[in-house]
Structures are given as structure tokens and as C-alpha cells.
Amino acid sequence: MTDPVYRTILLFDIEQFGKRDDVEQAYLRRMLYDVVDATLLAAGADETSRLRADRGDSVMELIDTHVSVPVLAKTLLSETPAHLHSKNRLIADGTRMRLRMVLSAGYVAVDELGGWVGRDLNHAVRLLDSEPLKAALRNRGDDWVLCASDGVYQGVVSNGHLGVRPEDFHRITLETKEGPTVAWLHGAPADPTPEAPAGDSRTDSSTGGTASAQHNETRVRGDHYGPSGGSNGNLNYDFGSSRRGGRR
């Protein structure tokens, strides 16, 4: 296994992908690649600065640290919705693609089988599969929703970089197998009373968060995340270690 390296972790997932037929799924996958590629190129992340894992209805990206996270966050809030809208406006409402997105960061290692291993990656996947993120997308008119890990919020979003407004995020607490963990969801909360004012959290999102009044349960099934494998517990994802160039 290689030594863990620090990377920005960016995840995209298509809502209700399994309910589509084969033709629709193939079309949505092409749309997803187009939107993700356009987003990352706009943020300055070319093919040499990222690794991609494809698991069918989702795409995972490990992005080199020289790519600006503030610029990436701004791009996710502006360019990604624009690209998504330009695709969806040309197809029927029942076929349009709606995305859950997670922006996180942490240490990830590649094992001898080419799989990606790391608690920070596990944490990002749990955010992607969390019920608050799914519910936010279900209940909004927009075709996208973005969740930032607590580390990304405290280190990037809270500083109010150009195009990234911290007041547009609200704090959520998720109950995971490792205990409560904090994340930040873009958009107005379903509950008009936010869980906590921005800036009150100073916890490490990959190890847990401060307990609060709102708790939402999230479940992750290990065999759901690897197209060629995956194990419950340490969630070892076997995606292959090649740089983007060989799409699956």
C-alpha cells in the first residue's frame, strides 16, 4: 500500500439512478461526465491533477492540492449548476439529472489492488449517502445540492472567499457508526431555525462533531460503493489507480 496523501475529495451522485432504464442510465452517465469534466476544467483541475473512480451512478475525484479549493467551491456553486441546467433544459423533466455533491478533503492511500483507502474518504461517502443530503435535493426546486465537510467549511467556506458565502450554508449533524459528525449544507434549512450559528463548530469532521439538537441517521453499505468490490467496516474501495484516461 502507498503512503496516504492529502487530497481534495469531490463526490457526485445521480438521484434515483436505479429507477431509470438502461438507455436513460447510459445517457445520464454521459451527462455526468460532461458536467464533472466541465466543472473541474473551469476550476483549474485538468486530467493530470486528479484521479477518478467511477461507480456507475456516481463519480469520485481525488484532486491534487495545487488546485485551489476556494476556486473549486466557487465553481461548484456557479459553473456546475449552469452546466447542469444547460443539459437538463434539452430533455424531458422526467429524465433530467439531479445531483448530490460533497466537497471534502483528507488523507487517502492506494492499496496493492488499486483501491482507495482512508477514513476521510469513508467520511465523505457517508455524507454523500446521508438522508439530510437526499432530503434536501428531494425538497428543492434546484437540480443540485452541495454539502461541505466541517474541515472544508471551517478552512475555506467560513472565510467568505469571492463567490462563496458562508451564510448560505447551515450546519447539520449526522449520526454515523463512529458517532455524531458535523457537516455544512448549502441552501436554506428545512427547519427555519438553523442548528447552530456559523462559526460555532470547531470539530474535526472526520472523527466526530459536537452534539446538537438535530440528529439525522445515515447508513452506508460497503458493497454499494465499489464496482468491483467493497467491504463493510473499513470500506475498501477497489476502483483502480490509473489516472483519468481509461473510462469505465
N, C-alpha and C positions, 0 to 999 in steps of 0.2 A: 504493500500500500504506500502511496506517495504521502509526503507530509501534508497536513492541512494547509490550505492557502486561504487568505481572506479575499472574499469576492462579494460584489453586489449580487443579490438574488432577486430575480424578477420572474414572476409566475403569471400565466394567463390560462383561463379555463372557460370553455364554452358552456353556457347554461343549457340544460336539458338536451345534451348531445345524444344521449342514448334513446331518446324518443323519436329521433329522425330516422328516415330510411337510408339505405346505403348511398343513394345518389345525393341526397341532401348532405349526409355526413362528409362525403368526398368534396363537395362544393364548399362546405363550411371550413374544412381543413385548409383548402387553398386560400380562402379569405383570411383565415387566422394567420397563416404565414405571411401574406401580403401586409396585413396590419402590423404584425410584430416587426417585420423587416423594415417597414417604413418608419415605425416608431424609433427603433434603435439607430437607424442611419441618421434620423433627424437629431438624435441625442449625441451623435458622435461616436457610436459604437459600431464599427464595421465588423466584418466577419472574422478578422484576425484578433479581435479583442473580446471574444465571447465564445462560450461553449453552449450548445443547445441539446436538450433532451426532449424527445417527442413521445408523448404517451397517448396519442390518439386524439382525445378531446382537449388536450392541454399541451402547453409548451413551457418548458423551464429554461431559463437563461442564467448562466454564471458569467458575470461581466467583470472585466479587469478593473482594477482600482484607479487607473488613469482616466477612466470615463467619469465625468462629473456627475455626482448623484443629484445635486440641485438641478442641473440641466435635465437629467433623466426624469426627475419628479415633475418638473415643469412640462416636459414633453408628454408625459403620461396624462397630464391634466388638460392639455390643449391639442397636441397633434393626434394623439390616439383617438379621442372622440371624433375629431374631424375625419380621419381616415375611416373609422368605423361607420360614420354617417354616410360618407360617400359610397361605401359598399352597400349599405342597407337600403339606401334610397332607390336602388335599381332592382330590388327584389321584393316579393310579396311580404307582407307583415308577418305572416305565419312562418316564414323561412328565415327571417333576419337573425343575425348573430348578436348575442348579448354576452358580455364578458365580465368575469370576475378577475381582478388583478391584485397582486400582492407585491409590494416593494419592501425588501428586507436586505439583510447583509449578515455575513458571518464566515466562519471557517468551514471549508468543505474539502474532503480528501477524496481521491480517486483510488479505489481498491484494485486488486490484481485482475478482477473481472471487468474492469471499466465502469463499475458502479460508483455512484456518488454517495458519500457517507458523511454525516455530521449532524449534531444536534440542532445547529442553526438552520440547516435545511429542513429537518423534521418540523421545526417550529414554523417555518414559512409555509410548509404544506398544510399544517393544521389550521393556520389562518385561512388559507385558500378554501379549505373544506368546511369552514366553520359556519354554523347556522346563521349568526348575525350577518355575515357577508352575503350568504344566499338570500336571506330575507330582505336585505337592503336592495338587492337587484330586483327581486320579485316586486317590491313595493314602489319602485321608482319608474318614472317615465323614460329616463335615460337608458341607453343600451349598455352601460358600463358602470362599474363601481370599483373604487380603489381603496385598499387597506394598506397602511404603513405599519411596520413593526414599531415597537416602542423605541428601539435604538435608532431607527431612521427618523422617527418623529422628533425625538429629543436632539439628535445630532444635526438634522438637516431642516425638517419642516418647521420646527419651532422658531428658527432663526428668520423666517419670513423672506427668503430669497425671492428675487423677482419672479413673478408668476406663480409662486407657491404661498398661499395664505393659510397660516396655522389656524385661524379662526374658522376655516371651512372644514376642519376635522373635529371629530368628537371621540372621546375615549370610550373604549369598550373593554370589558374583562371577560375572558373566556376561561371556562373550566376545562383543563386538559388532564391527562393521566399523570403529568408531572406537577399538577397544581394550577392555581389561577395564573393567567398570563395576560398582560396588557397589550392592546394594540389600538390603532387610531384609524377610524373610518371616515372617509371623505363624504361630505354631504350632511344635511340636517338629520338629526336623530329621529327615529320614530317616536320616541318619548321626548316631548318638548323640553324636559329638564335634563340637561347633559349630566353624565355620570360624575364628572369632575372637571373643574376649570383646567384649561390648557396650562401646562407647566407644573401641575401638581405631582405628576408622576416622575420619579427618578429611579425606576426599577430597570433591571436587565430583563428584557422581554424573553430571552431565550431560556431563562431559568425561573421566571415567575414574576408576578406582579402584585401590587398592593391590593388587598381585598376591598371590595366596594359593594354598593347596594345592588348593582346589576350583575348577574351571573348567567352566562349562556353556555350550554353544553355543546362541545364539539367532539366529533368522533372521526377517527382516521382509520381506515382499514389498510393494512400493509400491502395486501395483494392488489390493491386498486391503483397503486402508483407506479408500478414497473411493467412495461410492456413485455419484458422477458423475465420478469421475476420481481420479488419484493417480499420482505419478511416482516411480520408484525414484531413490535418491540423496538429494535434499533432502526427499522425502516431503511434497509439497504437497497438502494435503487440501482438496478443494473441497466444503464442507458447506453453504455459505450462511451469511450473517451475521445473520439475524434472530434475535431473542430467542425463547425457547421460547414457543410460541403457535401456530405452524404446524407441527404434527407431520407427519412423513412416513410 
